[in-house]
Amino acid sequence: MHGINNPPVTEPLPAQVQALSLTPTGNSAGRSITVPDKEKKSSFQDLTSDAMSLIFRHLKLRDIRRLQKVSTRLRDLIKEDNALAKAWYRQFSSIHQNQLRMTISRKDKNQLRAWFESFSNDKALLESLTDRQPTGAYLPALLFFTRAELMSNCETFELVTRATIDDQSHVASANKVNSADLSVDGRYLVTANEDHTAKIYGLKANGIWEIKTTIPHDKWVDSAIFSPDSHNVLTVSFKTAKIYDLACDESWEPNTTILHIGIIHSASFSTDSRHAVTTSWDKTGKIHSRKDDGSWQLTAILKNALFSANFSNDSCQVVTTCWDKMVRIHSQKADGSWEEKDSIPHSGRVISANFSPNDCYLVTASRDCRAKLFEKKSDGTWEENTLIQHSNGVKLATFSPDGSRLATANKDCMMKIYGRKADGSWEEETIIYHKNEVTSVNFSPDGRHLVTTARQCKTAKIIGQQDNGSWLEKANIAHDDWISSATFSGDGSQVITSSEDGIVKITELRRNHLLSAVTE
């Protein structure tokens, strides 16, 4: 296991730490009293560096930030231990940590330097970050945390178009692109097109994207996504879904075709990339699981699954929604089959439901103008924690990768961002308004930024959180026609947008140096 990905307190604290709370106590007439030890007084700041490092491992990010303000010595110890970066990293699931490490491992020293130069011209900082040995256990945490901090300090972004993919040469009329997705490792791009194909592109050494595989369908392709491990592609067209696999020679080969009686409404992979689930207007959900030989086998047919189906972070549960105002949670049994374990009633049709990254929360979006946040109790039941009210039906509700933020959107043209407080409650942080109905919301890998699209809009909004907690609109990516999808790359440096103009753009985010020159 990665050296930073430590669980909460599971080992005893050093005797020196324990001694801070070991003063004589007693009881008199029903009252508790404490007798101070006048001979020996222990101070928090008297602890050794090793003891403080151990304490840092058991504190949350916000607590370590507070300790920074206590004294110069603590601030120096926190910096020396990279405690902030480690605490930030621990907020993510192990699977997300693996994805962050993957993006770092694929960068050479020059690429890593360029990654930071987008947001800093501090040569000393660049040298200290890029000259570190890649074997350091905390390196991915330090690099991502530092860059996230630099990005958050920017009030606006400069946008640099790194690639424009336009495969219109053989098409008489514009070939609309319904979605585009970049693999986590950044090596492949897949598009879902109106010309009845999904296309997988590969990135060449010279930075050019070339078509590697064309996946044919009988009708237009609605969506195409990569699995979290970047080894599979799942495409959806009408009543058919297809899974393609990445072969050893880096070609893409067909593996499985999934058929439904009705039009497929949603499709997604599990976080461990071993399962795929589809839902259809025939009110069934189908789970296919990857066997040891690489083939995919149907392992469950879920009833009353239509609008959405999403896996938990541990990949052992699926939450589904349907017409009947009920959210259902299915669990995988020891033999690999799936069974319904729980259900949560609502007053309106539920359009989507998602687990939080730690699987302790569940958020639902309903046509009754509400998003509901449920918390899992110690006995396994789900209890309503927070109610988010909108003026129209809620379509989207999604968690940030670290689980500390929640974004909801609906037909009233607004997006709300909620944050989790220290006591476990959730409160509204901001409202972002759009000109039309919000159609997609996606967080960046570091959880500090979002990219949104809206119906009949030709721009995607990039919204970021500042160090003081406020949220700002930092940039807009423009197309000549309505934008159909917008997502971040695995390292958070780029935004991938697709449009009905038939164009896919890969846009790099950079510090706005012109603005900095005026304000600094």
Secondary structure, DSSP 8 states (H G I E B T S, - for coil): --TT---SS-S---HHHHGGG---EEEETTEEEE---SS----GGGS-HHHHHHHHTTS-HHHHHHHHTT-HHHHHHHHHHTHHHHHHHHTS-HHHHHHHHHHHHT--HHHHHHHHHTT---HHHHHHHHTS-TT-TTHHHHHHHHHHHHHHT-SSEEEEEEEEE---TT-SS---EEEEEE-TTSSEEEEEETTSEEEEEEE-TTS-EEEEEEEE-SS---EEEE-TTSSEEEEEETTEEEEEEE-TTS-EEEEEEEE-SS-EEEEEE-TTSSEEEEEETTSEEEEEEE-TTS-EEEEEEEES--SEEEE-TTSSEEEEE-TTSEEEEEEE-TTS-EEEEEEEE-SS-EEEEEE-TTSSEEEEEETTSEEEEEEE-TTS-EEEEEEEE-SS-EEEEEE-TTSSEEEEEETTSEEEEEEE-TTS-EEEEEEEE-SS-EEEEEE-TTSSEEEEEETT-SEEEEEEE-TTS-EEEEEEEE-SS-EEEEEE-TTSSEEEEEETTS-EEEEEEEE-HHHHHHH-
